[in-house]
C-alpha cells in the first residue's frame, strides 16, 4: 500500500491494490 517495498518498485499497480 503506502509503505515502500521492493515489490512496489517493480509493480506499482500491486502497490495500489495492497492498501
N, C-alpha and C positions, 0 to 999 in steps of 0.2 A: 504494500500500500504506500503510505507516505514515507516509510523507512527506506533508507538507501541500501540496496543489496546488490551483489554481483549479478544476480539473475535479472534484476530490473534493468541493468545496463544493457544486457543482451535483448531482453524482451520488455520494452516499455509498456506494451499492451497488457501483459500479465501484471505489471506493477499497478495498473489502473484497476484491474479486476480484483486484485487482492487487497482491498482497502480495509 
